């Protein structure tokens, strides 16, 4: 998995060619910090990384400790501040979007509203890979929160959006 993430970011250029030079970068769904390290290697001035999965966060924190301008926050980014159950199957398959049975079960994590993270950090570049939470976080974020942002790199998880539509259809049928 780690190798796949590195290949996606560097070799396959999944995120294109962002304008990192001198930028503050908000890295949402930081995993173990590969994207942030790539941003620094391409001239980012500051990176703030959010990661809720405890094992990934420990590795992320170790990586960030070697860089003065890299801040890490142990939290999931969602539509609101508070806490939520994080479903964990593997270090790379964790999400708030659905309730799924997994070997390790859910873990309670802190959540931060996307709007709050944007307003606190005031980034020029934002990477969003929040494992389906974009479904609720994006619509809940007012346009004013995006004022400093010049570039958004987002991984959309269709399964999270499809789940909501199929759930609405199921509920709609039951209500008829």
N, C-alpha and C positions, 0 to 999 in steps of 0.2 A: 504493500500500500504506500509506504513512504516513497519508494522508487517511482510509483505511478504518479504521485503528487508532484514530485520533482520534474518528471518528464512532461507532465501537463503544463506546468508553469514555464519551464525553461525551453525544452526542445520543441514542444508543440505550440508554444506561444498562445496558450489558451486565453490569456488576458491581453493579448495584443502587445502594443508598445506604448504603455502609459507614460504620461509626462511626469516622471518622478523627480527630476532635477530640482532640488530645493523645496520640495513639497512636503506637507504634512499628510500622512497617509493613515486612514482609518481601516484597519484590517479586521473585518467582522467574520468570525468563524476561522480563527487563525491556525487551527490544528496544532502543529508543532513549530510553526514559525517559518516555514519555507518561503511563503510569499513575502513576508516582512524582510527576510534576509535578501531576497531578490530585489525588493524595492530599495533597500540600502545600497546594494551593489550597483544600482542604476542611478544613485544620487539623491534618494529621499533624505530629507533633513531630520524628520521625526516620524516614528510609527507608533500608533497606539493599537494594540491587538486585544481582541476579546475572544475568549475560548472558555466554554463551560465544562468540557469533559475533563475530569480530574487528572487522569494520567497524561493526557496531552498537555494540560496546563502546566504540570510539573516540568515537562520537557521544554515547553515554551518559556517558562520562567528562567530555566537554566540558560537557554540560548540568549534571552534578552539581557541577562545580568552582565554580559560581556559588552553591551552597547549602551552608552549613556543616554541616547535619545530614543530608546525603545521602552515604552511603557506597556505593561500587560495587566489585563483585568480579567479576573475569573468570574465570568458571567455569560449568560446566553443573551443574545439580542433578540428582542421580541417587540410586541406592540405596546407593552407597558412595563413599568418597573415593579418588581416584587419577587416572586419565586415561582418555580414550576417544576414539574417532573420531567427529567431528561431521560428518555429511553436510550439505552446503550446496548448495541449488539457487538460492535467492534469499536476501536478508537476512531475510526472514520465513519461509522454508521451510528450516529446519535442524532436525536431530534426531539423537538417539543411538539411536532405537528400531529402525531397520532399516538394512540395507545397501542402498543404492540408487546406481546410476550417475548421476553429475551432472557437468555441465561442469567445475566447479572441483575435483571430487574431495573426499575427506574431509580434515579438518584435525584434528590431535591437540589436545585441550583438557583442561584440568584439570577434575576433577569433585569435587563436595562432596556428601556424604550429606545428604539432606533432614533427617535427625535432627540432624546436627551444626549445620546452619544454624539450625534452630529453637532448639537449646539455646544456641548462641552469641549470637543476637540477642534471644531472649526477646520476640517480637513479640506484640502484641494482634491485629493484622490480618495475614493472609497471603494473597497473591495467587499462585496457581500456574498458570503457562502454560508448561510445560516440554516442549511438543511431543512428547508420547507417553511421556516418561520417568516420568510419574506411574504408569504401569503397574507398574513395579518399585519406585519410590521410596516410594509410599504404604504398601504392605504391609510394607516393610522398616523403617518408622518406628514405634518403640514409643509407646504411648499417653502415657508420661511426658514425651516430647519436646514434646507439645502443651499442656502445663500452662498456659502464659501466654496461649495463643491464645483469643480470644473470637469471632473471625469468620474464616472461610476462604472465599475466592473462587477457584473453580477452573474452568479450561477443560479439559474432558476431550476427548481426541482418540480417538474410536472406532476410527479406522484402526489405531492402535497396539494396542488391545486385540483387535480382530478379527484382526490379523496373527498374534498369538500363538495364538488359537484355531484358525485355519486351518492354521498351521504344526504345531500339535499333532495335528490330524486327519491331515495329510499324513504326518507321521512315524509316527503310529499305524498307518496303512494299510501303510506300508513295512515295519513290524515284524511284521505278521500273516503 
